[in-house]
């Protein structure tokens, strides 16, 4: 077993090796990359990404990234393709084949079949003097000098280079499609990222009760309203106009003073923080953080009091 310093040095060397492999990709980006993006962008069908071994694992990640950013894609395992799964490839689909060597038996069987179907074949390959490279319509070179593996065998630097090339394709397509944050949210409605982009304050405050007292409400009435509505605060209003807010902190500060306030107006904060019901929930979170508070008064565009949004509402949705 290596000691701690030796293990840390191994990790650092792996990172350096893979960083170098990625940096070298810059020199391999040429017109073929632009051709690949243009072909995918204008394709009538989907993107079918295939590979074998570790390259197949990279292919599944690329497929996931493409799907989530507006480019329909599916994964085809190169070994399964020649046993029936090739039927998922349709006219108009673009096929991306990923391979380090470009000479594996499965690839040599699969490539002629794809060519016979008439589909455009894009190769992400680490050997430009290979069968796959010669047969592909477009070649994206992901050659690496050596693997991070000390035996130069286990796919490490090479799979990292494949992954980065796939990300480069996906991001270029995002730019070509003008794929916006709102578009991204449509494909991620259940995740925290998506919720940041579509969940609004109006979706949250309606689940809460609406604490409210008048300026001349007694302290007892104020405390009862706060405790019964379970939001740690109450809004002070006068004929529909928001006068202020009283929070648990205001009550604690009242208890620490020597004078005896008699009404809500005596202890309320006259400058409460408000937010429109149409604002995104993530903006409410940012406002709470910047002001070190846990709730905001929700209003409509005319300034009418609608309710309270609490940080617990945001936590419950998994945004934080």
C-alpha positions in Angstrom: 0.0 0.0 0.0 1.3 3.5 -0.9 1.6 6.1 1.8 -0.6 9.2 1.7 1.9 11.5 0.0 2.5 8.9 -2.8 -1.2 8.5 -3.3 -1.7 12.3 -3.6 1.1 12.5 -6.1 -0.4 9.8 -8.2 -3.7 11.7 -8.3 -1.9 14.9 -9.3 -0.1 13.1 -12.1 -3.3 11.7 -13.5 -4.9 15.1 -13.4 -1.8 16.6 -15.2 -1.8 13.8 -17.8 -5.5 14.2 -18.6 -5.3 18.0 -18.6 -2.5 17.8 -21.2 -4.6 15.5 -23.3 -7.5 17.9 -23.2 -5.3 20.9 -24.0 -3.9 19.0 -27.0 -7.4 18.7 -28.4 -7.3 22.4 -29.3 -4.8 21.7 -32.0 -7.0 19.0 -33.4 -10.1 21.1 -33.9 -10.5 21.9 -37.6 -13.0 22.3 -40.4 -14.2 18.8 -39.7 -15.6 19.9 -36.3 -17.7 22.7 -38.0 -18.8 20.1 -40.6 -19.9 17.7 -37.9 -21.9 20.5 -36.1 -23.5 21.6 -39.4 -24.5 18.0 -40.3 -26.1 17.4 -37.0 -27.9 20.7 -36.9 -29.4 20.3 -40.3 -30.2 16.6 -40.0 -33.8 15.5 -40.5 -33.5 12.7 -37.9 -31.8 12.1 -34.6 -28.2 11.5 -33.5 -27.3 7.9 -32.9 -24.2 7.5 -30.8 -22.4 4.2 -30.7 -19.3 2.6 -29.3 -17.9 -0.5 -27.5 -16.3 -0.9 -24.1 -15.4 2.4 -22.3 -16.2 4.3 -25.4 -19.8 3.0 -25.1 -20.0 4.5 -21.6 -18.8 7.9 -23.0 -21.4 7.6 -25.7 -24.3 7.3 -23.2 -23.1 10.5 -21.5 -23.0 12.4 -24.8 -26.5 11.1 -25.6 -27.7 12.4 -22.3 -26.2 15.8 -22.8 -27.5 16.1 -26.4 -31.1 15.2 -25.3 -31.1 17.7 -22.4 -29.9 20.5 -24.7 -32.3 20.2 -27.6 -30.7 17.6 -29.9 -32.7 14.4 -30.0 -30.2 11.5 -29.5 -30.1 7.8 -28.6 -27.5 5.3 -27.7 -26.7 2.2 -29.7 -24.3 -0.4 -28.3 -22.0 -1.5 -31.1 -22.2 -5.1 -30.0 -26.0 -5.2 -29.8 -26.3 -3.3 -33.1 -25.3 -6.3 -35.2 -27.7 -8.5 -33.3 -30.9 -6.6 -34.0 -30.6 -3.2 -32.4 -29.5 -1.6 -35.7 -33.2 -1.4 -36.4 -33.3 1.8 -34.3 -31.3 3.7 -36.9 -33.7 5.5 -39.3 -33.3 7.4 -42.5 -32.0 10.9 -41.8 -30.3 9.9 -38.6 -26.6 10.9 -38.1 -24.5 8.2 -36.5 -21.5 9.1 -34.3 -19.2 6.2 -33.7 -16.7 6.5 -30.8 -13.5 4.4 -30.7 -10.0 4.9 -29.5 -8.4 2.4 -31.9 -11.0 2.6 -34.7 -10.2 -1.1 -35.5 -12.2 -3.2 -33.1 -14.1 -6.1 -34.6 -17.5 -4.8 -33.7 -16.8 -1.5 -35.4 -15.6 -3.2 -38.5 -18.8 -5.1 -38.7 -21.1 -2.1 -37.9 -19.6 0.6 -40.1 -20.4 -1.0 -43.5 -24.0 -1.6 -42.4 -24.4 2.1 -41.5 -22.9 3.1 -44.8 -25.2 0.8 -46.6 -28.2 2.5 -44.9 -27.0 5.8 -46.3 -26.6 7.5 -42.9 -23.9 10.1 -42.4 -21.1 8.6 -40.2 -19.1 10.9 -37.8 -16.1 9.3 -36.1 -14.7 10.4 -32.8 -11.5 8.4 -33.0 -8.1 8.3 -31.4 -6.3 6.8 -34.4 -6.6 8.6 -37.7 -4.9 5.8 -39.5 -7.7 3.3 -38.7 -10.5 1.5 -40.4 -13.1 3.8 -38.8 -11.3 6.9 -39.7 -11.0 5.9 -43.4 -14.6 4.9 -43.7 -16.2 7.8 -41.8 -17.7 10.8 -43.6 -16.4 13.2 -41.0 -13.5 12.5 -38.6 -13.0 14.2 -35.2 -9.5 13.4 -34.0 -9.2 12.7 -30.3 -5.7 11.3 -30.4 -3.8 11.3 -27.0 -0.1 10.8 -26.5 -0.6 8.3 -23.7 -3.1 7.1 -21.1 -2.9 8.3 -17.5 -2.7 4.6 -16.7 0.9 3.8 -15.7 0.8 0.8 -18.1 -0.6 3.0 -20.9 -3.5 0.5 -21.2 -6.6 1.5 -19.3 -8.7 4.1 -21.2 -8.3 7.2 -19.1 -6.9 10.2 -21.0 -8.5 8.9 -24.2 -12.0 8.6 -22.7 -11.6 12.1 -21.2 -10.7 13.4 -24.7 -13.8 11.7 -26.1 -16.0 13.2 -23.5 -14.7 16.7 -24.0 -15.2 16.4 -27.8 -18.8 15.3 -27.2 -19.3 18.3 -24.9 -17.8 20.6 -27.5 -20.3 19.3 -30.1 -23.2 19.7 -27.6 -22.3 23.3 -26.7 -21.8 24.3 -30.3 -25.3 23.0 -31.1 -26.7 24.9 -28.1 -25.3 28.1 -29.7 -26.6 27.2 -33.1 -30.1 26.5 -31.8 -30.1 29.6 -29.5 -31.1 27.2 -26.8 -32.1 29.3 -23.8 -32.4 28.8 -20.1 -36.1 28.5 -20.5 -35.6 25.8 -23.1 -33.3 24.0 -20.7 -36.0 24.1 -18.0 -38.5 22.4 -20.3 -36.3 19.4 -20.4 -35.5 19.4 -16.6 -38.9 20.0 -14.9 -38.2 17.7 -12.0 -34.6 18.6 -11.1 -33.2 21.4 -9.0 -31.7 23.1 -12.1 -35.1 23.1 -13.9 -36.9 24.4 -10.9 -34.5 27.4 -10.7 -35.6 28.3 -14.2 -39.4 27.8 -14.0 -40.7 27.8 -10.4 -42.2 31.1 -9.4 -43.0 32.7 -6.1 -46.7 32.4 -7.0 -46.3 28.6 -7.0 -45.1 28.7 -3.4 -46.8 31.4 -1.4 -50.3 30.0 -2.1 -49.5 27.0 0.0 -49.1 29.2 3.1 -51.6 30.9 5.2 -51.8 34.7 5.1 -50.9 36.4 8.4 -52.2 39.9 8.8 -52.9 42.4 11.6 -53.8 46.1 11.7 -51.4 48.7 13.1 -53.5 49.1 16.2 -53.7 45.3 16.9 -52.6 44.5 20.5 -49.4 42.6 21.1 -51.4 39.6 22.2 -53.4 39.6 19.0 -50.2 40.0 17.0 -48.5 37.0 18.7 -51.7 34.9 18.3 -51.8 35.7 14.6 -48.1 34.8 14.2 -48.3 31.5 16.0 -51.6 30.4 14.4 -50.3 31.0 10.9 -47.0 29.2 11.6 -44.8 31.4 9.4 -42.8 33.3 12.1 -44.2 36.6 11.0 -47.2 38.7 10.3 -47.8 41.6 7.9 -49.2 44.8 9.2 -51.7 46.4 6.9 -54.0 49.4 6.9 -56.9 49.4 4.4 -55.0 47.1 2.1 -51.8 49.1 2.3 -48.7 47.3 3.6 -47.3 49.2 6.6 -44.7 46.8 7.9 -43.9 43.3 9.1 -43.3 41.8 12.5 -41.1 38.7 12.8 -40.0 36.4 15.6 -36.9 38.6 15.8 -38.9 41.7 16.4 -40.7 40.0 19.3 -37.4 39.0 20.9 -36.1 42.5 20.6 -39.3 43.8 22.1 -38.8 41.5 25.1 -35.3 42.9 25.6 -36.4 46.5 25.8 -37.6 48.3 28.9 -40.6 50.0 27.5 -44.0 48.3 27.1 -45.3 48.5 23.5 -49.1 48.3 23.2 -49.7 47.8 19.4 -48.3 46.2 16.4 -47.3 49.6 15.0 -44.9 50.0 17.9 -42.7 47.1 17.1 -43.1 46.5 13.3 -40.4 46.9 10.8 -41.5 49.9 8.6 -39.3 48.8 5.6 -40.2 45.2 4.9 -38.7 43.3 1.9 -41.3 42.4 -0.8 -41.2 40.4 -3.9 -43.6 40.1 -6.9 -45.6 36.9 -7.2 -44.3 36.6 -10.8 -40.6 36.5 -9.8 -38.7 33.2 -10.0 -38.4 31.4 -6.7 -34.6 31.4 -7.0 -34.6 35.2 -7.0 -36.6 35.1 -3.7 -33.9 32.8 -2.3 -31.1 35.3 -3.4 -33.0 38.2 -1.8 -33.4 36.3 1.4 -29.7 35.4 1.5 -28.5 38.9 0.7 -30.7 40.4 3.5 -30.2 37.6 6.0 -33.9 37.0 6.4 -36.2 33.9 6.1 -39.4 35.3 4.6 -40.6 37.8 2.1 -43.9 39.6 1.6 -45.4 38.7 -1.7 -47.3 41.4 -3.7 -48.9 41.7 -7.1 -47.8 44.4 -9.6 -50.1 46.9 -7.9 -48.4 46.4 -4.5 -51.3 44.5 -3.0 -50.4 42.0 -0.2 -50.9 38.4 -1.4 -49.1 36.3 1.2 -45.7 35.1 2.5 -43.0 33.1 0.9 -40.7 31.4 3.4 -37.2 29.9 2.9 -38.7 26.5 4.0 -40.9 26.6 0.9 -37.8 26.9 -1.3 -36.0 24.1 0.7 -39.0 21.8 0.2 -38.7 22.2 -3.5 -35.0 21.3 -3.5 -33.8 24.5 -5.0 -31.3 25.3 -2.2 
